[in-house]
Amino acid sequence: LFSQYKEESIHGRYITLDSIEPLLQKLNTNNQLRIIGKSVLKKPIYSYKIGKGKTKIFLWSQMHGNESTTTKALFDFLNVLHSGSELAQQLLNAFTFYSIPMLNPDGVNLVNGSLNFNSNAYTYARYTARKYPDVPFPSGWKANINGVDLNLQFPSGWENAKKIKYSQGYTSPSPMNYVGSAPLTEPEAQALYNFTLSHNFRIMLTYHTQGKEIYWQFQNY
C-alpha cells in the first residue's frame, strides 16, 4: 500500500503549509474542507472529512513542528481512501474519517526555514532556543511559535505533566516540553480541543515521529 499510494508531491525532510494546501484543495471534491482555527501567526488550521460510516475516527498530524513524516503519512492514508479500491470502499462505508493535517503551521515554518529571519517571531524563537543549547535550532523545535508544546496543552492530566516537565527544567517557553502557563492558552490547542468536543469520536489517532511505537492507552481510560 505504501508504494502504491505514497503522496509523491511532498518530499524531503521538511514540508510547508503552502505545499499541502493544493493537495487539500484537490481532495476537496465535495466541500469536505474546513478552517477550524488559526495559529498564533494567523495561519489556517484545516480539517478534512471523508466517509459515510457511523463510527467517527479522528486523525491529526504535526502538532510538533519538526515531525513532518507524520503529515506525509496522513496524506498517504488519504490517498488510500480516495483510491476507489475495495479496501477504500469498505473503510468509507464503515467509518467517517476526520483529519487535521499540520496542526502547528508556525512551528513547521520555523523548522523548515520559511519563517522570515527578520520577523519578531523568529527573533523570539531564536532567543528562546539559546536557553537550551542541547536542542538544535531550528531543527529540534517541536513547540508552537510561542514555545509551548501543544501536546502538553490539554486539561486532562495537565497538572501532572507540569510537575514532570518542570522537574526536567522546562519551566518557561522552550523548543519542546513546556506545558504553558495554563491549559489551552494556545490557539492551536484551542482549535483541536473545540473540534474534538464538537464531535463524538470513537477513535482518535495522533501521528508522531517516535519510532515504531503505538501508544494506545491514556491513564486508566
ABEGO torsion letter per residue (X at the ends): XAAAABBAABBEABBBAAAAAAAAAAABAAGABBBAEBBAAGBBBBBBBBEABABBBBBBBGABAABAAAAAAAAAAAAAAAAGBAAAAAAAAABBBBBBBGABAAAAAAAAGABBAABAAAAAAAAAAAABAABBOAAABABBAAGBBAAAABABGAAAAAAAAAAAGBABBBABGBAEABBGABAAAAAAAAAAAABBBABBBBBBBAEBBBBABBEAX
